Amino acid sequence: MSDPQDFGAVRESGDLVVVGAGPAGMAAAATALDGGLRVVLVDSGPAPGGQFWRHPPDHARETVPTEDLHHDLRTYRALRATLAAHESTGRLTLLLDHPVWTTAREADGFTVHAVDRSRAPEERAVVLRAPALLVATGAYDRQLPFPGWDLPGVLTAGGLQSLLKGGGVVAGRRVVLGGTGPFLLPVAAALAARGAEVVAVCEAAAPSAWLRSPVPLLRNPAKWAEAARYAGALARHRIPVRTRTAIVGAERGADGGAEGEKGRVAVVRTASLDAHGTPLPGTERRIEADTVGVGWGFVPQLDLLLPLCCDLADAGDGTMAAAVDDGQRTTVPGLYAAGEACGVGGAALAVSEGRVAAVSVLTDLSAPGLPGMRRLAAERRAVARHRAFARALAQAHPLPPAWPAWLTDDTTVCRCEEVTAGAVRSARADGPAADHRQVKQLTRAGMGWCQGRMCGPAVHCLVSARDEPYAPAERLIATPVTLGALADSGEPPSDHT
C-alpha cells in the first residue's frame, strides 16, 4: 500500500475496484471478498449505503435517529459487518469521501482517478489500479421543468429524502409532491412522520396502467405489501393522492413569498391531465405551500462508463443504461456494472446484481472462492424477476408525452446557464439542432455546474424524437476536481480509445 508521506497521489491496488458503495457496490464487494479477492471500495459519501441507505454522519447517529426511514436494514447491517471484517484483515480498502472523476483502460486492467476529500478543505489525488473494475454508481433524479421550478423551495423528491435520511432535516412545513412513480409515496410518508403537512401528492399516471402488466406484479408480492404500508401511512396522515394530476407551475406570493425577503415559493398550480399529459381546461388549482418536491423517475449515472466505450441499451423508461450480459459483464473485457447504472429497478435488484457481478469477477479472475451454483442461480432468478417488475413500472409511469405544453417560452430549462424553453425551441426549429448535444453548442444548455444532469433529459425530450431514449454526453471529467489535485495525480488519464 502507499506511504502517506510520498509526494503526489496516493496509490492503491487490488484485484477489483468497486466504484459506488450503495446496495449494489456493497453486495459486490462483500461477495468478492468472501471469494478471496482483494477489493478497493470507493465512494463519494461519508459512509457506505449510497442514497438508499443514507444515514447521518457517525457522530450524529444518536441525536438524529433515522432508522424508521429505512427499508431492509437487516441486509444493510449484514453487508456492513462483512465489509468491516474484511477491512480488519486488510483485504478491503474502503475509501470514503473519495469522488471518482475519471476512469481509463490500461493494458493490464483499469486505472481509477479519485480525490480524497475526507479531510476537507484539503484534498489529494488518489490513483487506483486493478485488473477488474465494477461500476455501481446508481442514478439521479430526473426532472421536467415547469414555470417556477427554479424558485427557492422547489427541490427534487430525492433531495427531500436525502435531507431527511442524512440529517433529519424537514425542508418545509407545508409540502406538495408531484411527478410520477411509487418513489413519491415513501417521501410523502417520511415527511409526514417528521411533522410536515403534505398537502397533496400529484401522480401524473393513472392506477389502471398497472393492469397492462399483471404478471410482474403477481411475481413480486413484497412490492404490493410495501405499497400497502405506504397507503396506510398516507391514510393515517390524511394525505390525498391525486392521480392524472401534475404540478404545472409554482409562484412567489404577492408579498414576496411565504419567507418574505427570501422570495420562496408560496403557491403551487396543479392541473388534471388527459391521456397524453395535456392539462385539461378548467381543472387548474392553486395550493399554498412553502416547499415543492418533484420527481419523474431516475437517470442512470453513466459518467464513468462512457469514457470506457462500453455499449449502452434502452432501459425502457426513456433512458439509456449500461448493456450487460446475465453475469453483469459489459461489452468491455474486465468491466462490470450493477445496480441503477444498468437501469433503474430498486435496491433489491441492485443487491442481487452486485452479487452476480462479483461471481463473474471471481470466475473471470479464476479466484478459488466461488459460491455454489444453486446460490448463483437464485440470484439470477431474482435479477430477472426484479427487472421484469422494473419494466412494468416504467410502462405504468411514463413521462407524459405532452409535458412540453406546460412550458412558456420564458420558462428556464437550464438553470445553470439560464437558457429558456424558447431558446431551446428556436435552436430546434431554426438551426441544425437534432439532439441535446447540439442544443448545448448553440445555447449553452448543459454547460454549467451540473453539466446537464438536471436539464439534459428535458432538453432531449424537447428536441429529439419521442421514442428515442436519453443518453448523456460523454465527459472525461465526471465531477469537479481542482487543478491542484489534477496535478497531484502525476500522470494524465490514459487514452480511452
N, C-alpha and C positions, 0 to 999 in steps of 0.2 A: 504494500500500500504506500501511499505518498507520504513524504515527510512534510509536515506543515510549515517547516522553516524554509523549504525550497522556494526560490523566486519563481513567479509566474503561476501558471494554472496548477490547481490540484488535479492529480490524475489518478483515476481508479479503473480497475479492470475486473472482469468476471467472465463467467460462461454465458450469462444472459443479462442484458439491461432491460428493465421494465420501466417504461415511462408512463406514469399515472398510477396513483395509489388509491384509486376508488375501488368499487367492488370487483371489477374485472382484474385490475392490476394486483390487488391483494391476493385474490384467489390464484392467479397465475404464479405469483412469486412464491406463495406457500406450497403449491404443488411442485414447482420446480425445485425448491429447496428440499422438500421431502424426498425427491428423486435423486438427490446427491449433487445438484449443481450449485455453483457459487453465483449469487444473484446480487445485482445492484438495482435497488428500487428507488426511483427518483420522482419527486412530486413538488409542485409549486406551493402546496399548502403547508400549514404548520403541523399537521398530524395526518396519519393515514385515515382514509374513509371517503375522500372525494366529496362531491356535493351531496350524495345520497346519505352518507353517514357523517356529515359535517358536525363537529362538536365545538364548544368554546375552547379556548386555549386551556392547557392543563391547569394553570394557576387559577382559572376561573370556574372550574368544573363544579365545585361545591356551592359557589354563590350564584351560579347561573344554571339551574337544572334544566335540561332539555331532553331527558330520557323519554318522556311521553310523546315527543315529536318524531320519534324514530320507529322504523319497522325492521324486523328480523335482526335485532341486536344480538341474538344468540350466534348467528353466523359471523357477525362483525367481531364479537369477542373471541370466538374460536380462531378466526384468521389472525387477529392481533396477537393472541397467545402463541400461535405457531411462528409468526414473524419474530416476536420477542425471543423465543427460544433459539432460533437460528441466528439472530443478531448476537446473542450472548456467546455463541460458539465461533463467531467471526465469518460464518458462511454468507450472512446477509449484510450488505452495506446499505443502510437506509439513509437517504439524503432528502431531508425535508426543507421547505423554503428554498428549493432549487428549481426555478423555472428553466425549462429547456428551450433554447432559442433556435436550434437547428440540428439536423442530423445529416450524416453523409455516409456513403458506402465506401469501404476500403477493400483492398484485395483479400484481406483475411477476416472481414466482418464489417462492423459498423463503428463509427465514431459519433458520439452524442455530446453536444456542447451545451453546458448549463451555466447558470450563475448562482453562486452561493450567496443568498440574502438572509441567512439565519442570524447574522449579526448586523442587521440594518442599523445605520445607513451605510455601513461598509459592505462591499461586495467583492467577490473574487471569482475568476473564471474557473470552471471545472470541466475537465475533458474525460469522458467515459469511453471505454472500448470493450467490445465483446464480439464473439463470432455470431451471436444471435441477438436480435432486437425485437421486443414486443411493445407495441404502441397501444395504450389503453387510456387515451386522453379524454374520453367522454364526449359531451355535447354541450351546446349553449342555447339559450332561449332564442327562439325565432320570433321576430317582431314584425308587425304590419303597422305602418304609420297611420295616423289619423289627425285631424286638426286638433292641436293642443297636446299632442303626445310628448312634446318637449318641455312641458311645464314642470316646475318643481312639484314633487308629489306623485308623478307618474313613473312607475317602476315596472320592471318585468316581474312576473309571478315568481320566477326563480329567485330574483333578488329579494323579494319579500321573505321567502322561505329561508334564504341564506342568512338574513339578518336575525331571524328567529332562532335558527339552529346554532349559528355561530356566536351569538351574543345575547340571546334572549330579548332582542330589540323589536318592539312593535312599531312599524314605520308610521302608523297613523291611528286616529281614533275612529274615523268613520270611513270605511273602505268599500269600494266597488271593484269586483274582479270581472274580467272578460277575456274572451278568446275561444279556444276550443280544446277539448281533451280532458281526461279524468284528472290530470295534474292540478286543475283548478280546485278540486274538492279537498285534498289534504291541506292546501294553502289556506282555504277558507276556514276549515276546521281548526287549524293551528292558530290562526289569527283570533278566532272567536275564543279559543281556550285561554288565550293570553289577554283577554279583555277588550279586544277591538270589536266595534259594531260593524259586522259585514252586512251592508245594506242589500246587496244583490250579487249573485253570480250569473253572468250573462254568457250562456253557451250558444255558440253560433250554429251548432249542428242540432239535428232532431234525434231523439232517442230511438225512433223507428229504424234509423240507419243500421243499428246493430243487428237487426233481423236478417240482413242480407248475408251475414256470415255466422250462422249459429254454431257450426262445428267447433271452431276455435274457442268459443265461449264455453261450450259444454266440456271441453277438454281441460279447462283451466278454472275449476271451481273456486280456487283460492282468490281469483280476481273478483268473482261475484261476492264472496264473503267480505273482501276488503271494501268493495263498493257499498255493500250494505252497512258496514260500520260507519263509513263517511256519511251516508244518507241519514243514519241515526244521529250522528253528531250535528249535521246541519239542521235536522228537525228539532233537536233539543235547543239549539240556539236561534231557532226561527229564522233561518237564512233562506230566502227564496232563491230558487234556481230557475232562471228564465231561459227556456230553450228557443232556438231560432231567433236569438237576440244578440246584438253586438253593441259594443261601445263605439260610437261614430264621431265623438268629439269630446273635448274637455275644455273648460273655460276658467279663467280667473273670475272671482266675484266682482261685483260692481264697485266695491270699496277697496279693491286691490287683492282680494282673496281671503281665505279663511285665516291665513297667517299674516295679514296686513302687509307690511312693507316687504315681506319675502316674496309676494306675488304667487303664492302657492295655489294649486288647483283648488277650486271651490265647487264647481258644478260639472257633472258628467252627463253627456247626452247619449241616450241609448235608443235603438230602434229595432223593431221586428224585421226579419229578413224573409225574402221569398226563397225559393229553392236554389237560386243562383247566388244569393247573398246580396241582392239589391234591397236597400231599405224600403219598406212599404210606406207609402204616403199616409200621414195621419197617425203613425204609431210612435213618433218620437216622444221620449220622456226626458225630463230634466231632473237629476238627482243630486242633492247636495252631498258632497264628500270631500275630505281633505287628502285622500290617498286613492290611487288607482293602481291596480295590478293587472297586467295584460300578458297573456301567453298563448302563442299559436303553435305549440309543439316545440321541437328542438332541432338543431342543425348539428350533424356530426362534426367533431373537431378534427380536421384532416391536415392541419398545418404541417405536422412533422412527417406525414406520409407523402404528401405531394412532391416534395423535392427528391424523394427516392424513386419516383416514377412508377409506383405500383398502380395497377388498374383500379378503376372505380366501377361501381354498379349502381343502378337505380334502386334506391331504398324503398320506393313505393309510396312515399309520403311527400313528394316534391323535392327531395334532396338526393344527392349522391353520397355513397358511403364506400368504404374500402371493400373491394371484391376479395373474398376469401373462400377456400375450399372447406370441406367438412372437418378439417383439422385446424381451422383458423389461420392457415398459411395464405399470405398474399401472393401475388404473382412475382415478387422479388425473392429469390432464394435467401433464406435466413431471416426474413422479415415476417412478423406475425402481427395480427391485430385482434382485439377482443373488446367487447362492450359496445358502447354507443358509436364508436368510430366505424363500426360495421353496420350501423343502422339502429335507430332508437328503439329500445324494447324493454327497458326496465332493469332493475338491479338483479333480479333472479336470473334473467337471461345473461347478464354480464358476468355473474359469478360462474355459471356453467361454461360460458365461452372462455373465460380465463383459465379454467381447469383444463378444458380441451386443448387450448393453445399450448399450455405448459407441457402436456403429454406429447404434443407434436415436437416441441423443442427437445424434450428428453429422447424421443425416438430419433430425431434427425442428428443429434449430437452423440448418439449411442451411449446414453447415460445408463447406469446399472439399475436405477430405482424406478422402473416403470410401474404404474399402478395396474391393478388387474383389469383384464379386458371387460369384465362384467361392469365394473365401475365406469369405465370409459363409455361403454355402450349406453349406460343410464344417463350420463351427462349429455351425450349426443342426442338422445331422445328428448331430454329436457330442452336443449337448444332448439330442436325442430318444433317442439310444442310452443315454446315462448315466441319463436319467430313467427309462427302462424298467427298467434294472437296479436303480435305487433302489426302484421299486415292487415288484419281485420280492424284494428284500432285506427290505422291510417285511412282505411276506406270509410269508416264511420265518422271520422273527424277531419275531413279535408279542409283546405283553405277555401273560403267562399270565392268562387270564380270572379264575382263582380265586385270584390272589395275595392279595387281602384276607384270605383264610383264614389266612395266615401271622401275622396281627396279633392280639395280645391287646388287650383294651380299654385297658390301661395303656401300650401302645406309643406313644411320642411320634411324632406325624406332622409337626407344625410345630415345629421345633427353636427357632426364634427366640422364639416365644410360648409354648412348652411345652404345646401343645394335643395331647391324646391321640386315638387312634383311637376310643376310647369316646365322647369328646365330639363328634367328627365324626359318628359313627353316631347319636348321640342327636339332634343337630341335624337329621339327615335323617329320622329316624323320628318324632320328637315335635314338630318345628317345620315351618316352611314352606320349609326349605332345599331347593332343587331343583338348585343348581349351586354351584361353589366360591366364587362371589362372595357368595352369601347365607350360606354357611357362614362366610365371613370376618366378616360382620356379626354373626353370632351367637356365634362362638367366638374371634375374633381370629386364626384361622389365615390366614397370609399378610400380616399387618400388621407383621411385624418387619423386620429389616435387609435381608433378601434380597427382600422384597416378593413372596413367593410363588413365586419362581423355583425353590426347592428343593421346596417342598411342594405347589405349585399343581397339577401334573399328578396327583399321588397323591390329593389331596383330590377332584379332579374325578372320578377313577375310583371313589372311594368313594361318591359321591352322585349321579352322573349316569348316564344310560342307557349301556349297554355300548358301543354303536356310535357314540356322539356324540364327535367329536374335541375335543381340548382347545384352547381359545383363551384366552390370558392376558388379564387385566383391563387396561383402558387406564389408563396413568399419565402425567400431563403431565410429571412429573419422572422420567426414566428411570434416573438414577444419583444417588447422594448428592452434594449440592452445598452449599457453605457459604452462609450468608446474606450474607457479605461479597462473594463472587463474584456472587451473585444481584443484589445492589445495584449492583455494578460494571457490570453489563450496560447500565445506563442506560435500560432500557425493559422492560416486561413482554412475555412472549411474546404474539404476536397470537392473536386468537380463531380457533381452527382450524375452527369450524363455519361 
